[in-house]
């Protein structure tokens, strides 16, 4: 839960791009989903809130590895793919 809250704090507090818009309705649904899991509530089968949380993570360019496991590997590798060393422009567009 703390890592998901950290994601939200970063997205709200920092400049991402001129076009970035945090979807507050999707944010609320994802936050409720992760709060329920952190509180130990069992996940119902075919939970539409899981789908909503997953869509939030995808639509906002985040990493489930980081949220669940605290593993920044996916983020590190994704950003490295944009680097000068990878033949990129040296920054994420």
Biopython code that builds the backbone (N, CA, C, O; Angstrom):
import numpy as np
from Bio.PDB.StructureBuilder import StructureBuilder

atoms = [
    (1, "UNK", "N", (0.826, -1.185, 0.000)),
    (1, "UNK", "CA", (0.000, 0.000, 0.000)),
    (1, "UNK", "C", (0.872, 1.250, 0.000)),
    (1, "UNK", "O", (0.574, 2.229, -0.684)),
    (2, "UNK", "N", (1.941, 1.204, 0.768)),
    (2, "UNK", "CA", (2.821, 2.373, 0.851)),
    (2, "UNK", "C", (3.444, 2.694, -0.506)),
    (2, "UNK", "O", (3.609, 3.865, -0.849)),
    (3, "UNK", "N", (3.789, 1.672, -1.273)),
    (3, "UNK", "CA", (4.394, 1.923, -2.583)),
    (3, "UNK", "C", (3.367, 2.497, -3.556)),
    (3, "UNK", "O", (3.705, 3.370, -4.356)),
    (4, "UNK", "N", (2.121, 2.025, -3.503)),
    (4, "UNK", "CA", (1.106, 2.604, -4.377)),
    (4, "UNK", "C", (0.846, 4.056, -3.988)),
    (4, "UNK", "O", (0.701, 4.912, -4.861)),
    (5, "UNK", "N", (0.787, 4.336, -2.720)),
    (5, "UNK", "CA", (0.629, 5.722, -2.272)),
    (5, "UNK", "C", (1.813, 6.578, -2.717)),
    (5, "UNK", "O", (1.639, 7.748, -3.056)),
    (6, "UNK", "N", (3.003, 6.007, -2.718)),
    (6, "UNK", "CA", (4.182, 6.726, -3.193)),
    (6, "UNK", "C", (4.052, 7.049, -4.683)),
    (6, "UNK", "O", (4.424, 8.140, -5.113)),
    (7, "UNK", "N", (3.530, 6.111, -5.467)),
    (7, "UNK", "CA", (3.282, 6.353, -6.891)),
    (7, "UNK", "C", (2.327, 7.529, -7.047)),
    (7, "UNK", "O", (2.595, 8.446, -7.823)),
    (8, "UNK", "N", (1.219, 7.511, -6.317)),
    (8, "UNK", "CA", (0.229, 8.585, -6.427)),
    (8, "UNK", "C", (0.812, 9.926, -6.012)),
    (8, "UNK", "O", (0.575, 10.944, -6.661)),
    (9, "UNK", "N", (1.566, 9.920, -4.941)),
    (9, "UNK", "CA", (2.197, 11.165, -4.477)),
    (9, "UNK", "C", (3.122, 11.736, -5.551)),
    (9, "UNK", "O", (3.111, 12.939, -5.811)),
    (10, "UNK", "N", (3.915, 10.875, -6.167)),
    (10, "UNK", "CA", (4.832, 11.330, -7.208)),
    (10, "UNK", "C", (4.077, 11.862, -8.419)),
    (10, "UNK", "O", (4.448, 12.897, -8.974)),
    (11, "UNK", "N", (3.027, 11.169, -8.832)),
    (11, "UNK", "CA", (2.267, 11.601, -9.996)),
    (11, "UNK", "C", (1.542, 12.920, -9.749)),
    (11, "UNK", "O", (1.366, 13.724, -10.665)),
    (12, "UNK", "N", (1.126, 13.135, -8.509)),
    (12, "UNK", "CA", (0.412, 14.376, -8.179)),
    (12, "UNK", "C", (1.361, 15.552, -7.946)),
    (12, "UNK", "O", (1.020, 16.698, -8.239)),
    (13, "UNK", "N", (2.531, 15.269, -7.430)),
    (13, "UNK", "CA", (3.411, 16.345, -6.976)),
    (13, "UNK", "C", (4.453, 16.789, -7.997)),
    (13, "UNK", "O", (5.077, 17.837, -7.827)),
    (14, "UNK", "N", (4.646, 16.013, -9.047)),
    (14, "UNK", "CA", (5.749, 16.312, -9.967)),
    (14, "UNK", "C", (5.250, 16.500, -11.392)),
    (14, "UNK", "O", (4.245, 15.923, -11.808)),
    (15, "UNK", "N", (5.977, 17.315, -12.113)),
    (15, "UNK", "CA", (5.678, 17.525, -13.525)),
    (15, "UNK", "C", (6.017, 16.243, -14.278)),
    (15, "UNK", "O", (7.113, 15.704, -14.126)),
    (16, "UNK", "N", (5.094, 15.760, -15.079)),
    (16, "UNK", "CA", (5.312, 14.566, -15.896)),
    (16, "UNK", "C", (5.484, 14.988, -17.347)),
    (16, "UNK", "O", (6.501, 14.677, -17.967)),
    (17, "UNK", "N", (4.511, 15.687, -17.888)),
    (17, "UNK", "CA", (4.578, 16.240, -19.240)),
    (17, "UNK", "C", (3.399, 17.195, -19.403)),
    (17, "UNK", "O", (2.496, 17.232, -18.567)),
    (18, "UNK", "N", (3.418, 17.952, -20.472)),
    (18, "UNK", "CA", (2.306, 18.862, -20.731)),
    (18, "UNK", "C", (1.005, 18.109, -20.954)),
    (18, "UNK", "O", (-0.070, 18.647, -20.687)),
    (19, "UNK", "N", (1.081, 16.885, -21.436)),
    (19, "UNK", "CA", (-0.115, 16.111, -21.778)),
    (19, "UNK", "C", (-0.589, 15.163, -20.682)),
    (19, "UNK", "O", (-1.681, 14.604, -20.784)),
    (20, "UNK", "N", (0.214, 14.972, -19.636)),
    (20, "UNK", "CA", (-0.140, 14.000, -18.604)),
    (20, "UNK", "C", (-1.305, 14.509, -17.770)),
    (20, "UNK", "O", (-1.311, 15.656, -17.321)),
    (21, "UNK", "N", (-2.289, 13.645, -17.570)),
    (21, "UNK", "CA", (-3.424, 13.968, -16.714)),
    (21, "UNK", "C", (-3.731, 12.750, -15.861)),
    (21, "UNK", "O", (-3.989, 11.663, -16.380)),
    (22, "UNK", "N", (-3.703, 12.937, -14.576)),
    (22, "UNK", "CA", (-4.037, 11.861, -13.650)),
    (22, "UNK", "C", (-5.553, 11.686, -13.653)),
    (22, "UNK", "O", (-6.296, 12.623, -13.362)),
    (23, "UNK", "N", (-5.996, 10.492, -13.982)),
    (23, "UNK", "CA", (-7.419, 10.172, -13.999)),
    (23, "UNK", "C", (-7.854, 9.924, -12.552)),
    (23, "UNK", "O", (-7.563, 8.873, -11.980)),
    (24, "UNK", "N", (-8.550, 10.896, -11.969)),
    (24, "UNK", "CA", (-8.890, 10.811, -10.543)),
    (24, "UNK", "C", (-9.895, 9.707, -10.242)),
    (24, "UNK", "O", (-9.821, 9.090, -9.179)),
    (25, "UNK", "N", (-10.832, 9.441, -11.149)),
    (25, "UNK", "CA", (-11.781, 8.351, -10.931)),
    (25, "UNK", "C", (-11.052, 7.008, -10.927)),
    (25, "UNK", "O", (-11.303, 6.160, -10.072)),
    (26, "UNK", "N", (-10.152, 6.825, -11.885)),
    (26, "UNK", "CA", (-9.355, 5.595, -11.937)),
    (26, "UNK", "C", (-8.430, 5.500, -10.730)),
    (26, "UNK", "O", (-8.192, 4.414, -10.202)),
    (27, "UNK", "N", (-7.915, 6.643, -10.300)),
    (27, "UNK", "CA", (-7.049, 6.680, -9.119)),
    (27, "UNK", "C", (-7.812, 6.184, -7.890)),
    (27, "UNK", "O", (-7.304, 5.366, -7.123)),
    (28, "UNK", "N", (-9.026, 6.683, -7.712)),
    (28, "UNK", "CA", (-9.834, 6.293, -6.550)),
    (28, "UNK", "C", (-10.146, 4.798, -6.558)),
    (28, "UNK", "O", (-10.079, 4.139, -5.521)),
    (29, "UNK", "N", (-10.486, 4.271, -7.723)),
    (29, "UNK", "CA", (-10.788, 2.831, -7.811)),
    (29, "UNK", "C", (-9.555, 1.990, -7.512)),
    (29, "UNK", "O", (-9.635, 1.008, -6.774)),
    (30, "UNK", "N", (-8.419, 2.370, -8.081)),
    (30, "UNK", "CA", (-7.189, 1.614, -7.837)),
    (30, "UNK", "C", (-6.789, 1.710, -6.364)),
    (30, "UNK", "O", (-6.387, 0.717, -5.757)),
    (31, "UNK", "N", (-6.903, 2.895, -5.803)),
    (31, "UNK", "CA", (-6.555, 3.085, -4.393)),
    (31, "UNK", "C", (-7.431, 2.206, -3.503)),
    (31, "UNK", "O", (-6.935, 1.574, -2.570)),
    (32, "UNK", "N", (-8.720, 2.165, -3.788)),
    (32, "UNK", "CA", (-9.622, 1.302, -3.008)),
    (32, "UNK", "C", (-9.240, -0.160, -3.157)),
    (32, "UNK", "O", (-9.259, -0.905, -2.177)),
    (33, "UNK", "N", (-8.890, -0.584, -4.372)),
    (33, "UNK", "CA", (-8.484, -1.972, -4.590)),
    (33, "UNK", "C", (-7.258, -2.310, -3.742)),
    (33, "UNK", "O", (-7.252, -3.309, -3.023)),
    (34, "UNK", "N", (-6.224, -1.476, -3.829)),
    (34, "UNK", "CA", (-4.993, -1.764, -3.084)),
    (34, "UNK", "C", (-5.199, -1.647, -1.577)),
    (34, "UNK", "O", (-4.569, -2.381, -0.816)),
    (35, "UNK", "N", (-6.058, -0.749, -1.135)),
    (35, "UNK", "CA", (-6.369, -0.658, 0.304)),
    (35, "UNK", "C", (-7.045, -1.934, 0.791)),
    (35, "UNK", "O", (-6.704, -2.455, 1.853)),
    (36, "UNK", "N", (-7.998, -2.434, 0.018)),
    (36, "UNK", "CA", (-8.667, -3.677, 0.405)),
    (36, "UNK", "C", (-7.686, -4.840, 0.500)),
    (36, "UNK", "O", (-7.758, -5.637, 1.436)),
    (37, "UNK", "N", (-6.766, -4.944, -0.465)),
    (37, "UNK", "CA", (-5.781, -6.032, -0.423)),
    (37, "UNK", "C", (-4.838, -5.854, 0.764)),
    (37, "UNK", "O", (-4.497, -6.826, 1.438)),
    (38, "UNK", "N", (-4.418, -4.618, 1.021)),
    (38, "UNK", "CA", (-3.506, -4.368, 2.151)),
    (38, "UNK", "C", (-4.184, -4.658, 3.484)),
    (38, "UNK", "O", (-3.528, -5.055, 4.446)),
    (39, "UNK", "N", (-5.508, -4.457, 3.540)),
    (39, "UNK", "CA", (-6.261, -4.733, 4.763)),
    (39, "UNK", "C", (-6.560, -6.218, 4.934)),
    (39, "UNK", "O", (-7.132, -6.628, 5.944)),
    (40, "UNK", "N", (-6.172, -7.021, 3.949)),
    (40, "UNK", "CA", (-6.372, -8.454, 4.046)),
    (40, "UNK", "C", (-7.725, -8.937, 3.580)),
    (40, "UNK", "O", (-8.072, -10.102, 3.773)),
    (41, "UNK", "N", (-8.497, -8.050, 2.966)),
    (41, "UNK", "CA", (-9.791, -8.484, 2.440)),
    (41, "UNK", "C", (-9.555, -9.435, 1.277)),
    (41, "UNK", "O", (-8.723, -9.159, 0.414)),
    (42, "UNK", "N", (-10.274, -10.547, 1.243)),
    (42, "UNK", "CA", (-10.089, -11.490, 0.135)),
    (42, "UNK", "C", (-10.574, -10.876, -1.179)),
    (42, "UNK", "O", (-11.522, -10.092, -1.218)),
    (43, "UNK", "N", (-9.896, -11.260, -2.234)),
    (43, "UNK", "CA", (-10.275, -10.758, -3.556)),
    (43, "UNK", "C", (-11.361, -11.640, -4.130)),
    (43, "UNK", "O", (-11.192, -12.855, -4.232)),
    (44, "UNK", "N", (-12.483, -11.032, -4.507)),
    (44, "UNK", "CA", (-13.536, -11.833, -5.128)),
    (44, "UNK", "C", (-13.078, -12.374, -6.477)),
    (44, "UNK", "O", (-12.226, -11.780, -7.137)),
    (45, "UNK", "N", (-13.644, -13.493, -6.874)),
    (45, "UNK", "CA", (-13.328, -14.054, -8.181)),
    (45, "UNK", "C", (-13.835, -13.105, -9.272)),
    (45, "UNK", "O", (-14.922, -12.538, -9.161)),
    (46, "UNK", "N", (-13.032, -12.943, -10.322)),
    (46, "UNK", "CA", (-13.373, -12.049, -11.435)),
    (46, "UNK", "C", (-13.685, -10.637, -10.955)),
    (46, "UNK", "O", (-14.667, -10.031, -11.383)),
    (47, "UNK", "N", (-12.852, -10.122, -10.074)),
    (47, "UNK", "CA", (-13.050, -8.814, -9.462)),
    (47, "UNK", "C", (-12.862, -7.688, -10.481)),
    (47, "UNK", "O", (-11.758, -7.517, -10.997)),
    (48, "UNK", "N", (-13.913, -6.914, -10.785)),
    (48, "UNK", "CA", (-13.763, -5.803, -11.725)),
    (48, "UNK", "C", (-12.834, -4.719, -11.186)),
    (48, "UNK", "O", (-12.274, -3.942, -11.959)),
    (49, "UNK", "N", (-12.667, -4.664, -9.867)),
    (49, "UNK", "CA", (-11.768, -3.664, -9.293)),
    (49, "UNK", "C", (-10.306, -4.011, -9.590)),
    (49, "UNK", "O", (-9.471, -3.113, -9.700)),
    (50, "UNK", "N", (-9.989, -5.298, -9.721)),
    (50, "UNK", "CA", (-8.642, -5.683, -10.151)),
    (50, "UNK", "C", (-8.403, -5.172, -11.561)),
    (50, "UNK", "O", (-7.343, -4.621, -11.860)),
    (51, "UNK", "N", (-9.395, -5.358, -12.427)),
    (51, "UNK", "CA", (-9.272, -4.866, -13.797)),
    (51, "UNK", "C", (-9.057, -3.354, -13.805)),
    (51, "UNK", "O", (-8.239, -2.845, -14.572)),
    (52, "UNK", "N", (-9.787, -2.640, -12.956)),
    (52, "UNK", "CA", (-9.657, -1.179, -12.881)),
    (52, "UNK", "C", (-8.272, -0.783, -12.367)),
    (52, "UNK", "O", (-7.670, 0.162, -12.876)),
    (53, "UNK", "N", (-7.767, -1.501, -11.364)),
    (53, "UNK", "CA", (-6.439, -1.207, -10.833)),
    (53, "UNK", "C", (-5.365, -1.487, -11.881)),
    (53, "UNK", "O", (-4.429, -0.705, -12.047)),
    (54, "UNK", "N", (-5.510, -2.604, -12.583)),
    (54, "UNK", "CA", (-4.552, -2.952, -13.627)),
    (54, "UNK", "C", (-4.569, -1.921, -14.754)),
    (54, "UNK", "O", (-3.515, -1.550, -15.271)),
    (55, "UNK", "N", (-5.752, -1.461, -15.134)),
    (55, "UNK", "CA", (-5.876, -0.437, -16.175)),
    (55, "UNK", "C", (-5.222, 0.864, -15.721)),
    (55, "UNK", "O", (-4.561, 1.535, -16.515)),
    (56, "UNK", "N", (-5.401, 1.225, -14.447)),
    (56, "UNK", "CA", (-4.751, 2.433, -13.923)),
    (56, "UNK", "C", (-3.238, 2.317, -14.057)),
    (56, "UNK", "O", (-2.576, 3.229, -14.552)),
    (57, "UNK", "N", (-2.704, 1.197, -13.615)),
    (57, "UNK", "CA", (-1.250, 0.985, -13.659)),
    (57, "UNK", "C", (-0.752, 1.107, -15.097)),
    (57, "UNK", "O", (0.247, 1.778, -15.355)),
    (58, "UNK", "N", (-1.440, 0.467, -16.023)),
    (58, "UNK", "CA", (-1.040, 0.509, -17.431)),
    (58, "UNK", "C", (-1.195, 1.915, -18.020)),
    (58, "UNK", "O", (-0.268, 2.445, -18.633)),
    (59, "UNK", "N", (-2.368, 2.508, -17.829)),
    (59, "UNK", "CA", (-2.653, 3.818, -18.426)),
    (59, "UNK", "C", (-1.741, 4.922, -17.901)),
    (59, "UNK", "O", (-1.496, 5.908, -18.596)),
    (60, "UNK", "N", (-1.240, 4.762, -16.680)),
    (60, "UNK", "CA", (-0.397, 5.788, -16.085)),
    (60, "UNK", "C", (1.085, 5.403, -16.101)),
    (60, "UNK", "O", (1.906, 6.043, -15.444)),
    (61, "UNK", "N", (1.419, 4.355, -16.856)),
    (61, "UNK", "CA", (2.809, 3.985, -17.077)),
    (61, "UNK", "C", (3.552, 3.525, -15.840)),
    (61, "UNK", "O", (4.738, 3.816, -15.679)),
    (62, "UNK", "N", (2.871, 2.816, -14.976)),
    (62, "UNK", "CA", (3.494, 2.386, -13.732)),
    (62, "UNK", "C", (3.862, 0.906, -13.780)),
    (62, "UNK", "O", (3.595, 0.224, -14.769)),
    (63, "UNK", "N", (4.471, 0.419, -12.712)),
    (63, "UNK", "CA", (4.999, -0.936, -12.666)),
    (63, "UNK", "C", (4.390, -1.732, -11.512)),
    (63, "UNK", "O", (4.528, -1.361, -10.347)),
    (64, "UNK", "N", (3.713, -2.832, -11.854)),
    (64, "UNK", "CA", (3.214, -3.721, -10.802)),
    (64, "UNK", "C", (4.355, -4.328, -10.004)),
    (64, "UNK", "O", (4.212, -4.597, -8.812)),
    (65, "UNK", "N", (5.494, -4.544, -10.665)),
    (65, "UNK", "CA", (6.659, -5.063, -9.940)),
    (65, "UNK", "C", (7.024, -4.131, -8.789)),
    (65, "UNK", "O", (7.320, -4.586, -7.684)),
    (66, "UNK", "N", (7.001, -2.847, -9.048)),
    (66, "UNK", "CA", (7.329, -1.876, -7.996)),
    (66, "UNK", "C", (6.228, -1.853, -6.934)),
    (66, "UNK", "O", (6.522, -1.901, -5.740)),
    (67, "UNK", "N", (4.973, -1.780, -7.354)),
    (67, "UNK", "CA", (3.866, -1.663, -6.406)),
    (67, "UNK", "C", (3.786, -2.881, -5.497)),
    (67, "UNK", "O", (3.629, -2.735, -4.285)),
    (68, "UNK", "N", (3.891, -4.078, -6.061)),
    (68, "UNK", "CA", (3.764, -5.294, -5.244)),
    (68, "UNK", "C", (5.055, -5.724, -4.568)),
    (68, "UNK", "O", (5.038, -6.128, -3.405)),
    (69, "UNK", "N", (6.150, -5.646, -5.262)),
    (69, "UNK", "CA", (7.386, -6.233, -4.754)),
    (69, "UNK", "C", (8.465, -5.229, -4.386)),
    (69, "UNK", "O", (9.487, -5.598, -3.807)),
    (70, "UNK", "N", (8.246, -3.962, -4.715)),
    (70, "UNK", "CA", (9.289, -2.977, -4.473)),
    (70, "UNK", "C", (10.484, -3.199, -5.384)),
    (70, "UNK", "O", (11.605, -2.807, -5.063)),
    (71, "UNK", "N", (10.232, -3.836, -6.532)),
    (71, "UNK", "CA", (11.299, -4.169, -7.463)),
    (71, "UNK", "C", (11.319, -3.139, -8.592)),
    (71, "UNK", "O", (10.435, -3.153, -9.450)),
    (72, "UNK", "N", (12.311, -2.248, -8.606)),
    (72, "UNK", "CA", (12.359, -1.215, -9.642)),
    (72, "UNK", "C", (12.990, -1.697, -10.949)),
    (72, "UNK", "O", (13.226, -0.888, -11.846)),
    (73, "UNK", "N", (13.267, -2.992, -11.076)),
    (73, "UNK", "CA", (13.957, -3.519, -12.257)),
    (73, "UNK", "C", (13.269, -3.132, -13.565)),
    (73, "UNK", "O", (13.935, -2.700, -14.506)),
    (74, "UNK", "N", (11.954, -3.281, -13.634)),
    (74, "UNK", "CA", (11.230, -2.953, -14.860)),
    (74, "UNK", "C", (11.404, -1.473, -15.199)),
    (74, "UNK", "O", (11.650, -1.127, -16.354)),
    (75, "UNK", "N", (11.277, -0.599, -14.196)),
    (75, "UNK", "CA", (11.434, 0.831, -14.449)),
    (75, "UNK", "C", (12.845, 1.164, -14.908)),
    (75, "UNK", "O", (13.029, 1.960, -15.830)),
    (76, "UNK", "N", (13.830, 0.566, -14.278)),
    (76, "UNK", "CA", (15.226, 0.817, -14.640)),
    (76, "UNK", "C", (15.477, 0.403, -16.083)),
    (76, "UNK", "O", (16.073, 1.155, -16.854)),
    (77, "UNK", "N", (15.026, -0.785, -16.448)),
    (77, "UNK", "CA", (15.255, -1.283, -17.811)),
    (77, "UNK", "C", (14.469, -0.488, -18.845)),
    (77, "UNK", "O", (14.980, -0.226, -19.934)),
    (78, "UNK", "N", (13.245, -0.102, -18.529)),
    (78, "UNK", "CA", (12.443, 0.681, -19.468)),
    (78, "UNK", "C", (13.108, 2.025, -19.746)),
    (78, "UNK", "O", (13.231, 2.431, -20.901)),
    (79, "UNK", "N", (13.528, 2.702, -18.709)),
    (79, "UNK", "CA", (14.193, 3.992, -18.901)),
    (79, "UNK", "C", (15.515, 3.823, -19.635)),
    (79, "UNK", "O", (15.879, 4.667, -20.453)),
    (80, "UNK", "N", (16.234, 2.750, -19.355)),
    (80, "UNK", "CA", (17.497, 2.501, -20.053)),
    (80, "UNK", "C", (17.263, 2.291, -21.545)),
    (80, "UNK", "O", (18.142, 2.587, -22.354)),
    (81, "UNK", "N", (16.090, 1.784, -21.921)),
    (81, "UNK", "CA", (15.807, 1.570, -23.339)),
    (81, "UNK", "C", (15.706, 2.883, -24.109)),
    (81, "UNK", "O", (15.825, 2.885, -25.334)),
    (82, "UNK", "N", (15.491, 3.989, -23.419)),
    (82, "UNK", "CA", (15.435, 5.309, -24.046)),
    (82, "UNK", "C", (16.789, 6.021, -24.023)),
    (82, "UNK", "O", (16.921, 7.119, -24.565)),
    (83, "UNK", "N", (17.774, 5.413, -23.411)),
    (83, "UNK", "CA", (19.049, 6.090, -23.172)),
    (83, "UNK", "C", (19.897, 6.234, -24.428)),
    (83, "UNK", "O", (19.666, 5.567, -25.436)),
    (84, "UNK", "N", (20.870, 7.109, -24.345)),
    (84, "UNK", "CA", (21.838, 7.277, -25.410)),
    (84, "UNK", "C", (22.579, 5.967, -25.650)),
    (84, "UNK", "O", (22.869, 5.611, -26.793)),
    (85, "UNK", "N", (22.883, 5.253, -24.571)),
    (85, "UNK", "CA", (23.595, 3.976, -24.672)),
    (85, "UNK", "C", (22.807, 2.942, -25.464)),
    (85, "UNK", "O", (23.389, 2.025, -26.046)),
    (86, "UNK", "N", (21.479, 3.087, -25.488)),
    (86, "UNK", "CA", (20.636, 2.154, -26.235)),
    (86, "UNK", "C", (20.294, 2.699, -27.615)),
    (86, "UNK", "O", (19.472, 2.127, -28.331)),
    (87, "UNK", "N", (20.923, 3.799, -27.979)),
    (87, "UNK", "CA", (20.639, 4.404, -29.280)),
    (87, "UNK", "C", (19.434, 5.308, -29.258)),
    (87, "UNK", "O", (18.927, 5.711, -30.305)),
    (88, "UNK", "N", (18.979, 5.624, -28.072)),
    (88, "UNK", "CA", (17.815, 6.509, -27.937)),
    (88, "UNK", "C", (18.236, 7.963, -27.887)),
    (88, "UNK", "O", (19.379, 8.318, -28.174)),
    (89, "UNK", "N", (17.298, 8.773, -27.522)),
    (89, "UNK", "CA", (17.543, 10.213, -27.497)),
    (89, "UNK", "C", (18.059, 10.699, -26.146)),
    (89, "UNK", "O", (18.365, 11.880, -25.983)),
    (90, "UNK", "N", (18.153, 9.800, -25.191)),
    (90, "UNK", "CA", (18.677, 10.178, -23.892)),
    (90, "UNK", "C", (17.629, 10.661, -22.916)),
    (90, "UNK", "O", (17.949, 11.024, -21.784)),
    (91, "UNK", "N", (16.389, 10.669, -23.342)),
    (91, "UNK", "CA", (15.296, 11.043, -22.439)),
    (91, "UNK", "C", (14.015, 10.390, -22.935)),
    (91, "UNK", "O", (13.885, 10.043, -24.110)),
    (92, "UNK", "N", (13.080, 10.232, -22.021)),
    (92, "UNK", "CA", (11.780, 9.678, -22.384)),
    (92, "UNK", "C", (10.981, 10.782, -23.041)),
    (92, "UNK", "O", (10.877, 11.886, -22.507)),
    (93, "UNK", "N", (10.422, 10.488, -24.185)),
    (93, "UNK", "CA", (9.618, 11.513, -24.891)),
    (93, "UNK", "C", (8.285, 11.707, -24.258)),
    (93, "UNK", "O", (7.493, 12.526, -24.724)),
]
sb = StructureBuilder()
sb.init_structure("model")
sb.init_model(0)
sb.init_chain("A")
sb.init_seg("    ")
for serial, (resi, resn, name, xyz) in enumerate(atoms, 1):
    if name == "N":
        sb.init_residue(resn, " ", resi, " ")
    sb.init_atom(name, np.array(xyz, "f"), 0.0, 1.0, " ", f" {name:<3s}", serial, name[0])
structure = sb.get_structure()
